[in-house]
Amino acid sequence: MPKLKLKEHRINRDWCKGCGICVQLCPKNVLELDDENKAVAVRPEDCICCKLCELRCPDLAIEVITEDEKKP
Amino acid sequence: MPIKDYIRERFFPHLWCSGCGHGIVLNALLRAIEALGINKSNIVMVSGIGCSSRISGYVDFHTMHTLHGRALSFATGIKMSRPELTLIVPMGDGDALAIGGNHFIHTARRNIDMTAIIMNNRTYGMTGGQYSPLSGFGTLATTAPYSNIDHDFDVVELAKAAGASFVARSTTYHVQQLTDILKAAIEHKGFSAVEVLSQCPEYFGRKNKMGTPADMLEHYKENTTTIGSKKKQENPNLLERGIFVQKQIPEYCSEYDKIIEKAKKAVEGKTE
């Protein structure tokens, strides 16, 4: 599988409840919770686009958008 | 995200607590359905009562929110009248195995084509964290402050014994496996029972000091293993994950159609 290149982490702040699952289970420690208890990608350069945060988000609040994908 | 096409966005953010595993089950289920490419107008989701059952409000299929424990019976009625539809019945552990226990075993025994998802969070979350038939011996609950003396069911063994033709288990940690299992379960012609270990950080987790939602997910990683693995032989206490039963046996709606044909022929034979 060709290596995926990150475009952006799209985080829906209205839906995120700050449970911290994405923060704690990210294999590269890319995400953190901010002052409002919402997930933020603070080290996007370390992201390997495994998308486990997107798959494990109970609030459907995070999307990992890669370069090759055409998403609205 | 194509999975957004399958939800009712106007009801989001959903009402489940922060870190609730039921949201992860919803996430995996949407991905399974998206991968299967089923038209959402051909899916009916029937649920009962409980935190888990609220899932039917969030998906943009035909949905029915019915009586506590009776979702499988409503689903049976729908499937019998419209067998071409795909039936998905998400249930909580209390909904499926306490008040709905009889419906569960008899729907399994009939082998009617539908997918039952038992979202096992080991508690009655909606009503305040009472112990459920799946809480397990020695756990704490609001109604068992000095520890629970009830033993739990093994959902997989129960479904197998009741005759389900597809039986599987996964967890909210193992989301990729969960999506694959849900795909296989929905595609299976016959009754599919899928147990999903789904964390309740607010009640079961807090009462039993299990840490953050992510800690509870890691607990699933550490305490489960794939079916027949070497790890299981070394540590029999691990709970197995995967597909336990996948067999083809006569399906209820198809057999019912055959009975109608037989009866018609018998009547025609008499009138001639």
Interface residues (C-beta under 8 A of the other chain):
Chain A: D14 W15 K17 G18 C19 G20 I21 V23 Q24 L25 L52 L55 R56 C57 P58 D59 L60 A61 E63 K71
Chain B: M1 I3 K4 I7 F12 P13 H14 W16 C17 S18 G19 C20 G21 H22 G23 I24 L26 N27 A28 L30 R31 T172 Y173 V175 Q176 T179 P201 T212 P213 A214 D215 L217 E218
